[in-house]
Amino acid sequence: MNRARWNRLFAATLLALAIGAAGCAADDKPPAANPDPGQPQAKLLRDLSSVSDAPINPLAAVNAAPARGDALLQDSGPVTSGPRTYQDEPGISRTVGNEENPGTVRLLNGKAAQFGSFSGVILDRIYARLIVAERSEEISRTRLPTDIKAVVITAIMNKSGKLTELILEQHSGKAKIDQMMLDVCKKSIWYENPPVEALSGDGNYRLTIRLKLDNYASSDEHHWSFTTDLGIGLG
């Protein structure tokens, strides 16, 4: 093999290794905002009073539920119940909910898995409040478009574990779903004595919350149950 051909082969090998390394690093990051310039820009909420403080009334779900019976109103228990193998394999979902309201939860990256207890407590709280919100009269009457996107929110907590900012990184395409998720995050994201080791480089805790919601079933063609896919990542 002549010298010129050997150099070309060596350069191609280095390029392939560099591309592979970059791909592995990218897999460990929470989902980024949609880069499409035609999409709405991220919505920054530093003043959290702009998000509704109206309490969610779980009793309203009685009238909102499909007529298939009380099963829709039964919670399946906290997200933390059962083996949490998804901590060891970030991104792999774990089934929650029930046959009437199927759902999955997941840790979105390695850092969320590393601090699994911290991530899991917040994920539990978000999921529990989200299920109640889905059963409200307004949301349960919503027929979602088939091409609805995931809602992606960045939540920032200070060193004390208090929520200080919410950033709507990606719109779902349905304003009421975006607003519902902002309301849920505002009421659910906080932590007493958070682990110092989980702080991001700017001295805060940066969480990526991702929700994908789809209509699941309706027995009266007016009220819907949903398929819920909820994830959390740490930055």
C-alpha positions, 0 to 999 in steps of 0.5 A: 500500500503506497503512502498516499493511500495509507494516509487516506485510510487513516484519516477516514478511520479517525473521522468515523471514530469522531462521529461515533463519539459525538453520537454517544455524547448526544444520547446522554442529553435531555431533549433539546428545543425544536430548532425549526426557525418557523416554530414559536420560540421558547416561552420564559416564565420568570414570574410564576404568578403568570401561571394559573394558581387555580386549584385543580378540583379532583371531584370535577373528574366525576362528571368528566369521566367516560361512562365505563365505570369507576375504573377510570378514577382509580389511581394505580399508585405512585411511580416509585412502586415496583422495580425501577430498572429504567434507572439503569437504562435511561430512556427505557420506559416503565409502564404505569397507569392501568388499562383505562389510562395507560401511561409510561414514565422514563428517565431521559438521560444518565444524570437523571438515572445517577440521581434516581431518587431525586428525579423519581420524587419529582416525577412521582409528583408531576405524574400524580397531579397530571393524571388529575388534570387530564380528568378535568372537564376541560381537558377530558373533552379535548380531541387531540390532533393526530400530529400533536407534539410532545410538550418540552419544558425546562424547569429551574430550581435554586439551590434550596430546591425552590422553582424559580423559572419555567421555560416552554421549549417546545409547544405541543400544538395545542395551547390548552395542553401546554398551559395544563403542563405549565400549571402542573409543573408549577405546583409539582416541582420543588424539593427539600434538601436537594443533592448538591452533586446534582447542581448544574454548572450555573449553580441551579438545578435544571430539569427537562420535563417532556410530556407526550399525550394522545387520546386513548378511548371514549365511551360517550364520544365527548370525554376522553382518557389519554395515553400519557408518556412522561419523562424527566432529564437533568442538565 
